[in-house]
Amino acid sequence: MKKEKIVLLALALILIPTAVATAPTILLEQSDFFACETSQFSLQFQTIDNIEQSLNIDLTPIKPFFVRALGNSTAELFSSNLTKEQAGKIHELTLSASNPDAIETKKVGVKVIEINNPPKLETMKVQTISLDETNSFSKQISARDIESQTLTFKSNFLSGEKLFDISPSGLIETALSEANAGIYEIEICAQDSGLRNLDEQTEFCGENGEKKFACDKFQLTLALRNNQPTITGNAPKKTELNTTEGEEIIFSIETFDPENSLPDIYWYVDSELKEFHSGLNADKLFSTLFECDSAGLHSVKAEITDGLLNDSLIWSVRVGEDETCEPKISQTQCGEKWACDSWSECQDALQSNQFGTLSGEDFDKISTDCRNLGIADELCGFQLRLCEDINSCETEDNKPSQVQACRFIENPSCSDGIKNCHDGFCELAVDCAGDCASCLTCSDGIKNQNEEGIDCGGPCSAVCPAKNTIIRQKAMKYGTYALLAILFVIALIKLIHIIIMERKLSHFSNHDKVFNNERM
């Protein structure tokens, strides 16, 4: 009886239908998209694999567009901040999703729409003229425009009588006299000429190509005789300080100018300029964090100027080592978004280690990875790539690997039977795509790879159009499935019947034993 049960169970398992692997599917309802200059492009899409294998999602070419898997059959096509050089073009891209058995590709085009960027105006700084030394003021205002348009300049006096008009090219030239002595607040603006050739989709980016401008303010002091501004107060009061790694110190100063102008302030740490504060914004505070590896002697300097004369104050800060120091976590939430270049050509790991270009520690790791992939030691290689966080979060919690093991061969090509990188491109599958011929897919418009029709049947998930022969084949196939299902049900009923009979026989056997024991 036990033997019969095993046979029936084996039969039932054989009759259970198994899924047949097919090519993955990339779900995109359209193939043409728009992106805007100076912004990041993002498009999430779904992939389908009928037996839920792990899919490799790839993109060619790389830069400025990238692709990453997000999990749950979702992937993202994205870009870094798109530049002027990338605008005004349609970027032809090929997405791919592959499993160990097949690959599917999808061609998409992303048109990057040009926008008009405002000019970049130089930072306006405090100016002082000592009228006992000169009776004129001359300054060329500097500005640039990424669209290389002709810029025009305008000036506006926010306080004090109007002294001059700036020329359209940004030149200030004016004669002065003692009657002009005083403090003037002036606004300078640079304006471009707008985009000449507008794209049809410019409004998609909220643009209409109109003129744009940039403005900044500065203070002009005309003194009969200029005197030096001074730092009159400071915090911390002591100029020799002690702290430990991981600590932040806030510095501040008070200033005085005999002509009542507002000096600009420059803040330095170890002679490196960290912040510039215009006198007009009245911000006299500065803070600096001494990082966990900053033990030693440091200097913090505040320097003020009225444009002619200066004053400064230096704090000496000794930072002690703290073994428990941990990097400060930014309070601003930042989501890492890593964009990686294509993998480099596979290099010989053993030879690179012998030449010193691959460290012993990295060589050991690569060798272990090669063995796990079934790659012989003499064929063990490695590939490199660079990854950059396009959101600049300054953390590396989710940074992808920049090195991986690979099968090394000399002179890789489109006929070596290996999926690899060569001639500046990476193949998407074995010996296809990149610099090689296109891969066989279920969307190439050709009957190949054992398809029943063009891009249908066989490894493709698409069902071929109904034809008489196909109908007969499907009728036979589904008839066979129906017969197998019936046999499965019969076997299952038989198995259940056997189990019930065994239980009854066991019950009767136990009953007889009890009866015999009672008679005895």
C-alpha positions in Angstrom: 0.0 0.0 0.0 2.8 2.4 0.8 4.5 1.7 -2.4 1.3 2.4 -4.3 1.0 5.8 -2.6 4.6 6.8 -3.6 3.9 6.0 -7.2 0.7 8.0 -7.3 2.4 11.0 -5.6 5.2 10.9 -8.2 2.6 10.7 -11.0 0.8 13.7 -9.6 4.0 15.8 -9.4 4.9 14.9 -13.0 1.4 15.9 -14.2 1.7 19.4 -12.6 2.4 21.8 -15.5 5.6 23.9 -15.2 6.1 27.5 -16.4 8.2 27.9 -19.6 10.7 30.7 -19.5 10.0 33.6 -22.0 11.7 36.8 -22.8 11.1 39.7 -20.3 8.7 42.5 -21.1 9.4 46.2 -20.7 6.1 48.1 -20.2 6.2 51.5 -21.8 3.1 52.9 -23.4 5.1 55.5 -25.4 8.6 55.8 -26.7 9.1 59.6 -27.1 9.6 61.8 -24.0 10.6 65.4 -23.1 13.1 66.7 -20.6 14.1 70.2 -19.7 17.6 71.8 -19.6 18.9 72.4 -16.1 16.6 69.8 -14.6 16.8 66.0 -14.0 14.7 63.6 -16.1 13.0 60.7 -14.3 10.8 57.9 -15.8 9.7 54.9 -13.9 8.6 51.8 -15.8 7.6 48.2 -15.1 9.3 45.0 -16.3 7.7 41.5 -16.4 9.3 38.1 -16.2 6.9 35.1 -16.3 8.9 33.0 -13.9 10.1 35.9 -11.8 13.8 35.5 -12.5 16.2 38.2 -11.4 16.4 40.7 -14.3 19.4 42.7 -15.4 18.3 46.2 -16.4 20.7 48.1 -18.7 20.9 51.2 -20.9 22.9 52.2 -23.9 24.4 54.7 -24.4 25.3 55.9 -20.8 25.5 59.6 -19.9 23.7 61.9 -19.4 21.0 59.2 -19.0 21.2 56.2 -16.7 19.0 53.4 -15.5 18.6 51.6 -12.1 16.4 48.9 -10.7 14.2 50.0 -7.9 12.8 46.6 -6.9 9.3 45.0 -7.3 9.8 44.8 -11.0 10.2 48.6 -11.2 13.1 50.4 -12.8 13.9 54.1 -13.4 15.4 55.8 -16.5 16.9 59.1 -15.1 19.4 61.8 -15.8 21.8 64.1 -14.1 21.2 67.8 -14.4 20.9 68.4 -18.1 23.2 71.0 -19.6 23.1 73.5 -22.5 25.3 71.1 -24.5 22.7 68.3 -24.1 19.7 70.6 -25.0 18.2 70.9 -28.4 18.8 67.2 -29.2 16.8 64.0 -29.2 18.8 61.4 -27.3 18.2 57.9 -28.8 18.4 55.3 -26.0 18.0 51.5 -25.8 16.6 50.0 -22.6 17.2 46.3 -22.0 15.9 43.7 -19.6 17.5 40.3 -19.6 17.3 37.0 -17.8 19.7 34.1 -18.2 17.6 32.8 -21.1 16.6 35.9 -23.2 16.8 39.6 -23.6 14.2 42.3 -24.5 15.0 45.8 -25.6 13.0 49.0 -26.0 14.1 52.1 -27.9 13.1 55.4 -26.5 13.9 59.0 -27.5 14.3 61.8 -25.0 14.2 65.3 -26.4 16.0 67.9 -24.1 14.3 71.3 -24.5 16.5 74.3 -24.4 15.5 77.1 -21.9 16.8 80.6 -21.4 19.1 80.9 -18.4 19.5 84.2 -16.6 22.9 85.9 -16.8 25.5 85.4 -14.1 26.4 88.7 -12.6 29.6 89.2 -10.6 29.2 89.6 -6.8 28.9 93.3 -6.1 31.2 94.4 -3.3 31.4 97.6 -1.2 33.2 100.5 -2.9 34.8 103.5 -1.3 36.3 106.6 -3.0 38.5 109.0 -1.0 37.8 112.3 -2.6 41.1 113.8 -1.3 42.9 111.3 -3.6 40.7 111.1 -6.7 37.8 112.9 -8.3 36.4 110.0 -10.5 34.9 106.6 -10.3 35.4 103.9 -12.9 34.4 100.3 -12.9 33.7 97.6 -15.5 30.8 95.3 -14.4 31.4 91.7 -15.4 28.6 89.3 -16.4 28.3 86.2 -18.6 25.5 84.4 -20.3 25.5 80.7 -21.1 23.5 81.3 -24.3 26.3 83.7 -25.4 23.7 86.4 -25.9 24.5 90.1 -25.9 23.9 91.6 -22.5 22.7 95.1 -21.6 23.2 96.7 -18.2 21.1 99.1 -16.1 21.8 100.9 -12.9 19.3 102.1 -10.2 20.1 104.3 -7.3 18.2 103.0 -4.2 19.5 105.8 -1.9 21.2 109.1 -2.7 20.9 111.2 -5.8 21.7 109.7 -9.1 25.4 110.0 -10.0 25.8 108.1 -13.2 24.2 105.9 -15.8 25.9 102.6 -16.6 26.7 102.0 -20.3 24.9 99.2 -22.1 28.2 97.2 -22.1 28.5 97.6 -18.3 31.0 100.4 -17.9 30.7 102.9 -15.1 32.6 106.2 -15.6 31.8 109.4 -13.7 33.5 112.5 -12.5 33.1 113.4 -8.8 33.4 116.4 -6.5 33.3 117.1 -2.7 29.6 118.0 -3.2 28.9 114.3 -4.0 30.2 113.1 -0.6 27.9 110.6 1.0 26.7 106.9 1.0 24.8 105.5 -2.0 23.1 102.2 -2.4 23.1 101.1 -6.0 21.5 98.2 -7.9 23.1 96.9 -11.0 21.2 94.6 -13.4 22.3 92.6 -16.5 19.7 91.5 -19.0 19.9 89.1 -21.9 18.1 89.2 -25.3 16.0 86.0 -24.8 16.0 82.9 -27.0 15.8 83.5 -30.7 14.9 80.0 -31.9 12.1 78.6 -29.6 11.4 74.9 -29.5 7.8 73.8 -30.2 7.7 72.3 -26.7 9.3 75.2 -24.9 6.1 75.7 -22.8 6.5 72.1 -21.5 9.3 73.6 -19.4 7.3 76.6 -18.3 9.3 78.8 -20.6 8.5 81.3 -23.4 12.0 82.4 -24.3 11.5 85.9 -22.8 14.4 88.0 -21.7 15.9 87.3 -18.3 18.0 89.4 -15.9 20.2 89.2 -12.8 20.6 92.0 -10.3 22.9 92.7 -7.3 23.3 95.6 -4.9 26.4 97.3 -3.5 27.2 100.3 -1.4 29.3 103.2 -2.7 30.9 105.6 -0.2 32.3 108.9 -1.3 34.4 110.2 1.6 36.1 113.5 1.9 38.9 111.5 3.5 38.6 107.8 4.1 39.3 106.2 7.5 39.9 102.6 8.3 37.0 100.4 9.4 37.6 98.5 12.6 36.4 95.4 14.4 35.2 96.6 17.8 33.8 93.4 19.3 34.1 89.7 18.9 32.8 86.4 20.2 34.3 84.2 21.5 36.1 86.9 23.4 39.3 84.8 23.8 41.3 84.4 20.6 43.0 81.2 21.7 40.5 78.4 21.9 40.4 74.7 22.7 37.8 72.3 21.4 37.6 68.6 20.3 36.8 66.9 17.1 33.1 66.9 16.1 32.4 70.2 17.8 31.1 73.4 16.1 32.1 76.9 17.1 30.1 80.0 16.3 32.0 83.2 15.7 30.7 86.8 15.4 32.1 90.3 15.2 31.0 93.9 15.6 32.3 96.6 13.2 32.6 100.4 13.1 33.3 102.6 10.1 33.9 106.3 10.6 32.1 107.2 7.4 29.1 105.0 8.4 29.5 102.6 5.5 28.8 98.9 6.0 32.0 96.9 5.5 32.0 93.5 3.7 33.2 90.6 5.8 35.4 87.7 4.6 35.6 84.5 6.8 38.6 82.2 6.4 39.5 78.8 8.0 43.2 77.9 7.7 43.6 80.6 5.1 40.8 79.2 2.9 37.9 81.5 2.1 34.7 79.9 3.5 32.1 82.7 3.3 31.6 86.2 2.0 29.1 88.5 3.7 28.1 91.7 2.0 27.9 94.6 4.3 24.3 95.2 3.1 23.0 91.9 4.5 24.2 92.7 8.1 25.1 89.0 8.7 28.1 89.0 11.1 27.9 85.4 12.2 30.0 82.5 11.0 30.1 78.9 12.2 32.5 76.1 11.4 32.5 72.4 12.3 35.8 70.7 13.2 35.5 67.3 11.6 36.4 64.0 13.3 39.8 63.9 11.6 40.8 67.5 12.2 42.9 67.2 15.4 45.6 69.9 15.5 46.0 73.6 15.4 43.7 75.7 13.2 43.0 79.4 12.5 39.8 81.2 11.9 40.1 84.7 10.4 37.5 87.5 10.0 38.5 90.3 7.6 36.5 93.4 7.0 36.9 96.0 4.2 35.3 99.2 3.0 36.8 98.6 -0.5 40.0 100.6 0.3 41.1 99.9 3.9 40.9 96.6 5.9 40.9 95.3 9.5 41.1 91.6 10.7 40.9 89.4 13.7 42.4 85.8 14.0 41.3 83.1 16.4 43.7 80.2 17.1 41.8 77.0 17.7 43.5 73.8 19.0 41.3 70.8 18.3 41.9 67.7 20.4 41.4 64.2 19.2 38.2 62.4 20.2 38.1 58.6 19.6 34.4 58.6 20.1 33.8 61.3 17.5 31.1 60.4 14.9 30.3 62.4 11.8 27.4 64.8 12.2 24.3 63.7 10.3 22.7 66.4 8.2 19.3 67.5 9.4 18.3 68.0 5.8 16.9 64.8 4.2 18.8 63.9 1.1 18.1 60.8 -1.0 21.2 59.4 -2.7 20.8 58.8 -6.4 23.8 57.1 -7.9 24.6 57.3 -11.6 27.2 54.9 -12.8 29.3 54.9 -16.0 29.5 51.7 -18.2 31.9 49.0 -17.0 35.4 49.1 -18.4 37.0 46.4 -20.4 37.8 43.3 -18.3 41.4 43.3 -17.1 43.6 40.4 -16.0 43.4 40.3 -12.2 46.6 38.3 -11.6 48.7 40.5 -13.9 47.3 43.7 -12.5 48.2 42.5 -9.0 51.7 41.6 -10.0 52.2 45.1 -11.6 50.8 46.7 -8.5 47.7 48.3 -10.1 45.4 46.0 -8.1 46.1 45.8 -4.3 46.4 42.5 -2.6 43.2 43.0 -0.7 41.2 43.8 -3.8 42.9 40.9 -5.6 41.8 38.4 -2.9 38.2 39.7 -3.1 38.1 39.6 -6.9 39.5 36.0 -6.8 36.8 34.9 -4.4 34.1 36.5 -6.6 35.6 34.7 -9.7 35.4 31.3 -7.9 31.8 32.0 -6.9 31.0 32.7 -10.5 32.7 29.5 -11.7 35.6 31.4 -13.4 39.0 29.7 -13.4 41.8 31.5 -11.6 43.8 31.9 -14.9 40.7 33.6 -16.5 39.8 35.8 -13.5 39.5 39.5 -14.3 37.9 42.6 -13.0 36.0 45.6 -14.4 35.9 49.2 -13.0 33.4 52.0 -13.3 32.8 55.4 -11.7 29.6 56.2 -9.8 28.4 59.7 -8.8 25.6 60.8 -6.6 23.7 63.3 -8.7 22.0 64.6 -5.6 25.3 65.4 -3.9 24.2 64.1 -0.5 27.8 63.6 0.7 26.9 60.1 2.0 27.6 56.7 0.6 25.1 54.5 2.3 23.7 53.1 -0.9 26.7 53.5 -3.2 26.8 50.8 -5.9 30.0 48.7 -6.3 32.6 50.2 -8.6 34.4 47.0 -9.2 33.2 43.5 -10.2 34.7 40.2 -11.3 34.6 39.1 -14.9 35.9 36.5 -17.3 39.1 37.8 -18.9 40.1 37.1 -22.4 42.6 38.8 -24.6 41.2 40.8 -27.5 37.5 40.6 -26.6 35.2 40.8 -29.7 31.7 40.3 -31.0 32.3 36.6 -31.6 34.0 35.4 -28.4 30.9 33.8 -26.9 31.1 36.0 -23.8 29.0 39.0 -22.7 31.7 41.6 -22.2 32.9 45.1 -22.9 35.3 46.2 -25.7 36.0 49.0 -28.1 34.4 51.5 -25.8 31.0 49.7 -25.5 29.4 47.0 -23.4 27.3 44.2 -24.9 23.8 43.8 -23.5 23.9 40.0 -24.1 26.4 37.6 -25.5 28.0 39.1 -28.6 25.2 41.6 -29.3 24.5 45.3 -28.9 27.1 47.8 -27.9 29.6 47.8 -30.8 28.1 44.4 -32.1 25.1 43.5 -34.1 21.6 44.0 -32.5 20.4 41.4 -30.1 17.6 39.0 -31.1 14.5 40.1 -29.3 10.7 39.8 -29.3 10.4 43.3 -30.8 12.9 43.3 -33.7 10.3 42.6 -36.4 12.1 39.4 -37.5 11.1 35.8 -37.0 14.1 34.3 -35.2 15.1 32.6 -31.9 12.5 29.8 -32.5 9.6 32.1 -32.7 6.3 30.7 -34.1 5.8 33.9 -36.0 7.3 37.4 -36.2 8.0 38.4 -32.6 5.4 35.9 -31.2 5.3 32.5 -29.8 8.4 30.5 -28.7 10.4 32.6 -26.2 8.1 35.6 -26.8 5.1 36.2 -24.5 3.0 37.6 -27.3 0.5 35.1 -28.8 0.7 34.7 -32.6 -2.3 35.7 -34.7 -4.9 32.8 -35.0 -4.3 30.7 -38.1 -5.8 27.3 -39.0 -2.5 25.4 -38.3 -2.0 27.3 -35.1 -5.5 26.7 -34.0 -5.1 23.0 -34.5 -1.8 23.0 -32.6 -3.4 25.0 -29.7 -6.4 22.6 -29.7 -4.0 19.6 -29.4 -2.0 21.4 -26.8 -4.9 22.4 -24.7 -6.5 19.0 -25.2 -3.4 17.4 -23.9 -3.4 19.8 -20.9 -7.1 18.9 -20.2 -6.3 15.2 -20.4 -3.3 15.6 -18.0 -5.6 17.6 -15.7 -8.2 14.8 -15.7 -5.5 12.2 -15.0 -4.2 14.4 -12.2 -7.6 14.6 -10.6 -8.1 10.9 -10.9 -4.8 10.2 -9.3 -5.5 12.6 -6.5 -8.9 11.0 -5.9 -7.3 7.5 -5.9 -4.7 8.7 -3.4 -7.3 10.1 -1.1 -9.3 6.8 -1.4 -6.2 4.8 -0.5 -5.5 7.0 2.6 -9.1 6.6 3.8 -9.0 2.8 3.3 -5.7 2.7 5.3 -7.3 4.6 8.1 -10.3 2.2 8.2 -8.1 -0.9 8.1 -6.0 0.6 10.9 -9.2 1.3 12.9 -10.5 -2.3 12.4 -7.1 -3.8 13.3 -7.0 -1.8 16.6 -10.6 -2.8 17.3 -9.7 -6.6 16.9 -6.8 -6.2 19.2 -9.0 -4.6 21.9 -11.6 -7.4 21.4 -9.1 -10.2 21.8 -7.6 -8.6 24.9 -11.0 -8.5 26.5 -11.7 -12.1 25.7 -8.4 -13.1 27.3 
